[in-house]
């Protein structure tokens, strides 16, 4: 049974995020474009205690910024390549940075956080190759953990597929929090999930998927919907998701297809938990998920 804190967040977060059904695609596009015009795209570090004294930040140019966070006065032996979520239309959130720094501290890692171009102005084609090439460079330098949440989790998996297909250096492990892996929403259970998810709405998710794909023909591509690809030969992976999540049917599809492909995927499905619960603050379910991830990476 979910904790009271979890259930409180399940009510609070959609209100704070202004979640709701899509009015119309043109209206949503105009709203997002206006929001993007005023965005501060600097790395949001305000939720990380003593960030400046604990982390050194450099920014690499991949055609878009990618932030490399190196621990100050602490050893590190691996790289955590963290791809943020947000429906492909929202930038890095303070909670992404909070989670990535906590995880990196726990497993002795530096962090790479790419600030990839966002939809609707951009599609997957504007960042995918650069992300894959950058991840390959980091993997060639040593142990690489490729991780992400929601849209970022799906993108991390798509990157792993491209690394495999191109014969490039691969990550040693993947960590996926409620990844968005099927932008075609081909799973019929998605309609049922839409009825119980307090945060995500199928009408908006469908619009964001179309924006990111750029064309209907690209929706089913491995770079966009990695759950539909050949999943053999991927690194060991941990996936965590709750059942009160619009993306849960896609996660279950990934579990089924992983078994068919012989891919070492460990899936933790938590009853009645909301989207990306593992990144939420102050709830016991997130603490448990954090410990599960750390154990997996150790």
Secondary structure, 3 states (H helix, E strand, C coil): CCCHHHHHHHHHHHHHHCCCCCCCHHHHHHHHHHHHHCCCCCCCCCCCCCHHHHEEEEEEECCCEEEEEEECCCCCCEEEEEECCCCCCCCCCHHHHHHHHHHHHHHCEEEEEECCCCCCCCCHHHCHHHHHHHHHHHHHCCCEEEEEECHHHHHHHHHHHHHHHCCCCCCCEEEEECCCCCCCCCCCCHHHHHHHCCCCCHHHHHHHHHHHHCCHHHCCCCCCCHHHCCCCCCCCEEEEEEEECCCHHHHHHHHHHHHHHCCCEEEEEEEEEECCHHHCCCCHHHHHHHHHHHHHHC
